[in-house]
Amino acid sequence: MNSRKLALDLTQAFVSCYQQSQQQLEQDSDAREKLQQQIDELLTALDSDQDYRFIGQDLINQLFTMHPNISHLIPRDLLWLMGGPCLHYLSDDELEKYYQLDELQHQAEQQQQEFDWAVNKSRVFGSH
């Protein structure tokens, strides 16, 4: 699974959780509408050949800064895939494990092997 597809899947999972928790947002409808527009812009970029990372980084930083009460809804994998300033929201332990996962993915690509993100993440992070 390539990074763009994984980021799209994770963003869609976040959007689903976000939509279910909109009542937690203490903001006016204009701010909520602007946030929804940014989410839509990210989804459009992910679904096309546009560079989605800067859009995603900006959106995630805004969520952590302006809406910390829903920041827990952002998948940790999405923080890693967006990179840049989003990495500040990951712990050192998480960063180390994501670097290991990234190395495994790179090795699989070099050997032209299939790479299953979920299976390898489970191994690296020690989840079942």
Backbone as a chain_set.jsonl record, in Angstrom:
{"seq": "MNSRKLALDLTQAFVSCYQQSQQQLEQDSDAREKLQQQIDELLTALDSDQDYRFIGQDLINQLFTMHPNISHLIPRDLLWLMGGPCLHYLSDDELEKYYQLDELQHQAEQQQQEFDWAVNKSRVFGSH", "coords": {"N": [[0.862, -1.177, 0.0], [0.658, 2.137, -0.927], [1.974, 5.293, 0.322], [0.289, 7.497, -0.138], [-2.262, 6.317, -0.518], [-2.584, 5.08, 1.973], [-2.529, 7.349, 3.625], [-4.852, 8.586, 2.694], [-6.812, 6.707, 3.462], [-6.481, 6.829, 6.267], [-7.079, 9.503, 6.735], [-9.751, 9.549, 5.971], [-10.775, 7.895, 7.968], [-10.282, 9.513, 10.172], [-11.965, 11.676, 9.498], [-14.471, 10.506, 9.709], [-14.594, 9.982, 12.487], [-14.331, 12.609, 13.361], [-16.676, 13.793, 12.366], [-18.537, 12.52, 13.943], [-17.994, 13.652, 16.363], [-18.462, 16.362, 16.364], [-19.998, 17.912, 18.049], [-18.377, 18.347, 20.177], [-16.799, 20.431, 19.503], [-16.221, 23.652, 20.3], [-17.151, 26.152, 18.818], [-18.069, 28.69, 16.438], [-20.394, 28.451, 13.669], [-19.178, 29.352, 11.318], [-16.417, 28.928, 11.706], [-16.424, 26.162, 11.991], [-17.307, 25.467, 9.447], [-15.152, 26.386, 7.908], [-13.143, 24.674, 8.807], [-14.182, 22.25, 7.888], [-14.001, 22.75, 5.15], [-11.231, 22.766, 4.837], [-10.667, 20.123, 5.461], [-12.006, 18.87, 3.35], [-10.473, 19.883, 1.234], [-8.034, 18.625, 1.761], [-8.783, 15.925, 1.422], [-9.429, 15.981, -1.305], [-6.922, 16.6, -2.4], [-5.516, 14.324, -1.627], [-6.806, 12.444, -3.125], [-6.028, 12.947, -5.648], [-3.35, 13.961, -7.844], [-2.124, 15.947, -6.45], [0.122, 17.638, -4.18], [-0.243, 16.625, -1.032], [0.798, 16.87, 1.497], [1.564, 19.404, 2.711], [-0.912, 20.63, 2.977], [-2.173, 18.799, 4.679], [-0.423, 18.913, 6.905], [-0.795, 21.558, 7.761], [-3.541, 21.522, 8.427], [-3.589, 19.567, 10.481], [-1.891, 20.764, 12.396], [-3.443, 22.996, 13.029], [-5.646, 21.72, 14.169], [-4.518, 20.536, 16.497], [-3.685, 22.828, 17.805], [-5.908, 24.632, 17.925], [-8.093, 23.042, 18.518], [-7.748, 21.14, 20.726], [-9.275, 19.328, 22.125], [-10.269, 17.457, 20.37], [-8.083, 16.393, 19.182], [-7.121, 13.902, 19.786], [-8.404, 12.214, 18.084], [-7.037, 12.047, 15.736], [-5.36, 9.812, 13.763], [-2.339, 8.205, 14.753], [-0.634, 7.198, 12.832], [-1.21, 8.843, 10.696], [-0.091, 11.254, 11.49], [2.605, 10.571, 11.304], [2.819, 9.999, 8.528], [2.206, 12.461, 7.376], [4.311, 13.962, 8.249], [6.946, 16.424, 8.732], [6.112, 19.238, 10.725], [4.179, 17.781, 12.072], [5.333, 15.628, 13.256], [6.175, 16.43, 15.723], [4.165, 15.887, 17.477], [4.322, 13.271, 18.098], [5.624, 10.787, 20.318], [9.037, 10.203, 21.446], [9.545, 7.469, 21.518], [7.533, 6.495, 19.812], [8.357, 7.733, 17.425], [10.833, 6.446, 16.982], [9.937, 3.83, 16.522], [8.349, 4.215, 14.248], [10.335, 4.994, 12.454], [11.71, 2.575, 12.275], [9.708, 1.037, 11.079], [9.449, 2.398, 8.664], [11.947, 1.859, 7.568], [11.729, -0.918, 7.211], [9.739, -0.925, 5.254], [11.073, 0.365, 3.181], [13.119, -1.517, 2.681], [11.566, -3.682, 1.789], [10.531, -2.585, -0.569], [12.897, -2.254, -2.008], [13.538, -4.878, -2.459], [11.516, -5.556, -4.043], [9.159, -6.537, -2.895], [5.929, -7.233, -1.522], [4.46, -5.008, 0.794], [2.891, -4.962, 3.799], [1.401, -2.664, 5.626], [-0.124, -2.674, 8.056], [0.365, -5.235, 9.195], [3.165, -5.212, 9.522], [3.411, -2.969, 11.119], [2.161, -3.85, 13.422], [3.971, -5.789, 14.247], [6.311, -4.228, 14.75], [5.425, -2.354, 16.625], [4.539, -4.027, 18.554], [1.907, -4.811, 18.957], [-1.092, -6.774, 18.982]], "CA": [[0.0, 0.0, 0.0], [1.513, 3.313, -0.97], [1.75, 6.29, 1.373], [-0.881, 8.327, -0.472], [-3.472, 5.522, -0.248], [-2.679, 4.937, 3.42], [-2.912, 8.657, 4.165], [-6.264, 8.791, 2.348], [-7.6, 5.846, 4.35], [-6.397, 7.358, 7.633], [-7.813, 10.773, 6.763], [-11.174, 9.219, 5.955], [-11.105, 7.397, 9.312], [-10.34, 10.699, 11.029], [-13.171, 12.445, 9.141], [-15.605, 9.796, 10.292], [-14.583, 10.272, 13.931], [-14.555, 14.046, 13.499], [-18.092, 14.071, 12.149], [-19.279, 12.014, 15.095], [-17.667, 14.409, 17.576], [-18.555, 17.8, 16.101], [-20.609, 18.602, 19.176], [-17.31, 18.696, 21.114], [-16.156, 21.647, 19.045], [-16.821, 24.871, 20.828], [-16.851, 27.193, 17.853], [-19.225, 29.103, 15.661], [-20.589, 27.666, 12.443], [-18.212, 29.783, 10.303], [-15.156, 28.235, 11.98], [-16.661, 24.748, 11.689], [-17.376, 25.372, 7.993], [-13.786, 26.546, 7.404], [-12.451, 23.427, 9.109], [-14.695, 21.252, 6.949], [-13.43, 23.062, 3.837], [-9.843, 22.308, 4.856], [-10.71, 18.656, 5.395], [-12.373, 18.54, 1.97], [-9.309, 20.199, 0.4], [-7.067, 17.553, 1.981], [-9.292, 14.718, 0.764], [-9.293, 16.186, -2.749], [-5.495, 16.489, -2.722], [-5.134, 12.922, -1.465], [-7.464, 11.658, -4.163], [-5.498, 13.371, -6.943], [-1.891, 13.983, -7.878], [-1.636, 17.13, -5.746], [0.929, 17.401, -2.987], [-1.173, 16.708, 0.091], [1.468, 16.96, 2.8], [1.482, 20.728, 3.322], [-2.313, 20.834, 3.354], [-2.391, 17.961, 5.855], [0.34, 19.443, 8.034], [-1.475, 22.772, 8.225], [-4.796, 21.119, 9.058], [-3.298, 18.883, 11.739], [-1.396, 21.754, 13.357], [-4.591, 23.786, 13.486], [-6.462, 20.892, 15.068], [-3.83, 20.418, 17.784], [-3.597, 24.146, 18.433], [-7.19, 25.28, 18.155], [-9.108, 22.083, 18.931], [-7.06, 20.025, 21.396], [-10.248, 18.363, 22.647], [-10.519, 16.396, 19.387], [-6.815, 15.986, 18.562], [-6.929, 12.465, 20.011], [-9.048, 11.486, 16.986], [-6.121, 11.968, 14.6], [-4.554, 8.585, 13.836], [-0.903, 8.429, 14.917], [-0.014, 6.915, 11.535], [-1.395, 10.019, 9.845], [0.935, 12.218, 11.905], [3.861, 10.105, 10.721], [2.788, 10.118, 7.075], [2.226, 13.873, 6.994], [5.681, 14.394, 8.504], [7.184, 17.827, 9.064], [5.776, 19.638, 12.095], [3.278, 16.806, 12.7], [6.151, 14.684, 14.02], [6.311, 16.951, 17.09], [3.075, 15.359, 18.293], [4.625, 11.876, 18.395], [6.649, 10.62, 21.357], [10.316, 9.697, 20.946], [9.379, 6.029, 21.324], [6.753, 6.312, 18.584], [9.208, 8.106, 16.296], [11.799, 5.367, 16.777], [9.242, 2.693, 15.922], [7.967, 4.567, 12.879], [11.557, 4.927, 11.649], [11.935, 1.15, 12.014], [8.684, 0.63, 10.116], [9.827, 3.02, 7.406], [13.094, 1.097, 7.061], [11.194, -2.191, 6.718], [9.037, -0.649, 4.002], [12.108, 0.651, 2.187], [13.755, -2.793, 2.351], [10.618, -4.46, 0.981], [10.482, -1.968, -1.895], [14.167, -2.553, -2.67], [13.493, -6.291, -2.848], [10.29, -5.669, -4.833], [8.226, -7.376, -2.155], [4.707, -6.608, -0.994], [4.618, -4.514, 2.166], [1.617, -4.777, 4.487], [1.627, -1.684, 6.692], [-0.766, -3.083, 9.314], [1.068, -6.398, 9.745], [4.49, -4.794, 9.966], [3.251, -2.052, 12.249], [1.846, -4.697, 14.576], [5.249, -6.394, 14.682], [7.225, -3.215, 15.267], [4.854, -1.728, 17.814], [4.259, -5.058, 19.537], [0.472, -5.011, 19.19], [-1.582, -8.066, 18.483]], "C": [[0.898, 1.226, 0.0], [1.088, 4.342, 0.076], [0.512, 7.14, 1.121], [-2.175, 7.597, -0.139], [-3.668, 5.357, 1.257], [-3.108, 6.245, 4.067], [-4.382, 8.958, 3.879], [-7.154, 7.969, 3.269], [-7.624, 6.388, 5.778], [-7.165, 8.665, 7.763], [-9.312, 10.514, 6.763], [-11.628, 8.668, 7.307], [-11.212, 8.558, 10.286], [-11.624, 11.488, 10.769], [-14.406, 11.795, 9.748], [-15.71, 10.074, 11.797], [-14.888, 11.737, 14.188], [-16.037, 14.374, 13.363], [-18.947, 13.601, 13.317], [-19.06, 12.872, 16.347], [-17.79, 15.921, 17.388], [-19.176, 18.564, 17.263], [-19.559, 18.997, 20.221], [-16.615, 19.997, 20.726], [-16.912, 22.864, 19.556], [-16.435, 26.018, 19.907], [-18.116, 27.557, 17.099], [-19.279, 28.326, 14.346], [-19.621, 28.079, 11.339], [-16.877, 29.055, 10.483], [-15.288, 26.75, 11.65], [-16.687, 24.536, 10.173], [-15.978, 25.489, 7.376], [-12.981, 25.273, 7.641], [-12.9, 22.327, 8.153], [-14.141, 21.485, 5.549], [-11.983, 22.587, 3.751], [-9.766, 20.78, 4.775], [-11.039, 18.217, 3.967], [-11.204, 18.794, 1.013], [-8.24, 19.106, 0.536], [-7.517, 16.271, 1.282], [-9.168, 14.812, -0.752], [-7.841, 16.021, -3.175], [-5.03, 15.04, -2.632], [-5.676, 12.054, -2.591], [-6.97, 12.015, -5.565], [-3.968, 13.346, -6.879], [-1.299, 15.197, -7.157], [-0.761, 16.726, -4.562], [0.041, 17.664, -1.775], [-0.496, 17.025, 1.416], [1.338, 18.322, 3.462], [0.06, 21.045, 3.777], [-2.609, 20.056, 4.629], [-1.668, 18.48, 7.084], [-0.342, 20.667, 8.632], [-2.762, 22.427, 8.98], [-4.538, 20.483, 10.423], [-2.769, 19.855, 12.789], [-2.524, 22.617, 13.899], [-5.454, 22.994, 14.462], [-5.813, 20.776, 16.449], [-3.818, 21.741, 18.537], [-4.955, 24.698, 18.841], [-8.277, 24.343, 18.691], [-8.472, 20.894, 19.645], [-8.019, 18.964, 21.932], [-10.605, 17.271, 21.646], [-9.226, 15.899, 18.742], [-6.54, 14.489, 18.753], [-7.562, 11.613, 18.902], [-8.125, 11.3, 15.785], [-5.278, 10.704, 14.74], [-3.064, 8.904, 13.898], [-0.172, 8.182, 13.593], [-0.112, 8.123, 10.608], [-0.383, 11.102, 10.202], [2.276, 11.857, 11.271], [3.888, 10.348, 9.213], [2.797, 11.57, 6.602], [3.611, 14.471, 7.238], [5.78, 15.85, 8.928], [6.834, 18.141, 10.507], [4.834, 18.669, 12.815], [4.053, 15.803, 13.549], [6.346, 15.142, 15.464], [5.251, 16.388, 18.032], [3.247, 13.871, 18.615], [5.708, 11.811, 19.472], [7.936, 10.102, 20.716], [10.23, 8.208, 20.66], [8.607, 5.74, 20.036], [7.607, 6.635, 17.354], [10.204, 7.001, 15.967], [11.144, 4.178, 16.076], [8.792, 2.99, 14.493], [9.175, 4.572, 11.953], [11.885, 3.474, 11.312], [10.966, 0.637, 10.946], [9.008, 1.167, 8.722], [10.991, 2.268, 6.761], [12.644, -0.26, 6.507], [10.488, -2.009, 5.374], [10.048, -0.393, 2.879], [12.798, -0.639, 1.738], [12.847, -3.643, 1.46], [10.547, -3.899, -0.442], [11.751, -2.274, -2.684], [14.187, -3.987, -3.193], [12.246, -6.608, -3.681], [9.305, -6.65, -4.211], [7.025, -6.545, -1.716], [4.97, -6.156, 0.442], [3.237, -4.255, 2.755], [1.865, -3.902, 5.708], [1.098, -2.184, 8.031], [-0.021, -4.242, 9.974], [2.425, -5.982, 10.303], [4.421, -3.816, 11.132], [2.977, -2.838, 13.528], [3.117, -5.338, 15.124], [6.153, -5.379, 15.363], [6.715, -2.624, 16.576], [4.471, -2.741, 18.892], [2.801, -5.232, 19.871], [0.051, -6.322, 18.563], [-2.617, -7.854, 17.433]], "O": [[1.797, 1.342, 0.833], [-0.005, 4.27, 0.636], [-0.226, 7.464, 2.051], [-3.084, 8.18, 0.452], [-4.786, 5.478, 1.758], [-3.955, 6.248, 4.96], [-5.078, 9.521, 4.724], [-8.141, 8.48, 3.799], [-8.673, 6.401, 6.422], [-7.823, 8.91, 8.774], [-10.06, 11.184, 7.474], [-12.746, 8.945, 7.743], [-12.114, 8.595, 11.123], [-12.292, 11.917, 11.709], [-15.29, 12.491, 10.247], [-16.792, 10.367, 12.307], [-15.618, 12.072, 15.122], [-16.586, 15.142, 14.153], [-19.963, 14.218, 13.639], [-19.858, 12.819, 17.283], [-17.258, 16.68, 18.198], [-18.899, 19.75, 17.437], [-19.807, 19.871, 21.051], [-15.916, 20.595, 21.544], [-18.092, 23.058, 19.264], [-15.499, 26.765, 20.191], [-19.104, 26.824, 17.12], [-18.329, 27.639, 13.97], [-19.267, 27.251, 10.5], [-16.278, 28.615, 9.502], [-14.368, 26.151, 11.094], [-16.153, 23.546, 9.673], [-15.656, 24.771, 6.429], [-12.222, 24.844, 6.772], [-12.075, 21.555, 7.665], [-13.841, 20.528, 4.835], [-11.555, 22.067, 2.72], [-8.9, 20.226, 4.098], [-10.417, 17.295, 3.439], [-10.972, 18.012, 0.091], [-7.619, 18.712, -0.451], [-6.716, 15.608, 0.624], [-8.836, 13.825, -1.41], [-7.555, 15.381, -4.186], [-4.243, 14.582, -3.461], [-5.069, 11.049, -2.96], [-7.438, 11.45, -6.554], [-3.382, 12.772, -5.961], [-0.097, 15.444, -7.248], [-0.885, 15.628, -4.02], [-0.372, 18.798, -1.532], [-1.17, 17.415, 2.369], [1.034, 18.399, 4.652], [-0.146, 21.651, 4.828], [-3.223, 20.586, 5.555], [-2.227, 18.491, 8.18], [-0.452, 20.798, 9.851], [-3.03, 22.98, 10.047], [-5.196, 20.825, 11.406], [-3.16, 19.776, 13.954], [-2.557, 22.933, 15.089], [-5.934, 23.533, 15.459], [-6.498, 20.905, 17.464], [-3.929, 21.767, 19.762], [-5.132, 25.173, 19.963], [-9.27, 24.803, 19.254], [-8.642, 19.754, 19.211], [-7.615, 17.825, 22.166], [-11.187, 16.256, 22.03], [-9.274, 15.062, 17.841], [-5.81, 13.884, 17.968], [-7.28, 10.419, 18.802], [-8.405, 10.48, 14.91], [-4.56, 10.543, 15.727], [-2.583, 9.776, 13.174], [0.793, 8.876, 13.273], [0.802, 8.389, 9.827], [0.126, 11.792, 9.319], [2.991, 12.723, 10.768], [4.88, 10.85, 8.684], [3.339, 11.871, 5.539], [4.036, 15.377, 6.521], [4.815, 16.434, 9.422], [7.211, 17.4, 11.415], [4.704, 18.729, 14.037], [3.491, 15.196, 14.46], [6.651, 14.327, 16.335], [5.426, 16.413, 19.25], [2.423, 13.283, 19.317], [6.592, 12.666, 19.533], [7.925, 9.622, 19.583], [10.782, 7.733, 19.667], [8.977, 4.854, 19.266], [7.583, 5.903, 16.364], [10.394, 6.661, 14.799], [11.718, 3.592, 15.158], [8.848, 2.117, 13.627], [9.059, 4.193, 10.787], [12.292, 3.175, 10.19], [11.352, -0.096, 10.036], [8.853, 0.461, 7.725], [11.009, 2.067, 5.546], [13.121, -0.697, 5.459], [10.625, -2.836, 4.472], [9.882, -0.883, 1.763], [13.036, -0.831, 0.545], [13.308, -4.249, 0.493], [10.507, -4.661, -1.408], [11.692, -2.524, -3.888], [14.776, -4.273, -4.236], [11.96, -7.767, -3.983], [8.703, -7.476, -4.897], [7.106, -5.327, -1.564], [5.632, -6.857, 1.208], [2.497, -3.41, 2.252], [2.46, -4.339, 6.694], [1.806, -2.12, 9.037], [0.197, -4.228, 11.185], [2.788, -6.354, 11.418], [5.271, -3.835, 12.023], [3.509, -2.514, 14.59], [3.304, -5.414, 16.338], [6.697, -5.646, 16.435], [7.481, -2.419, 17.518], [4.12, -2.362, 20.01], [2.467, -5.74, 20.941], [0.751, -6.894, 17.728], [-3.152, -8.82, 16.889]]}, "num_chains": 1, "name": "protein.A"}
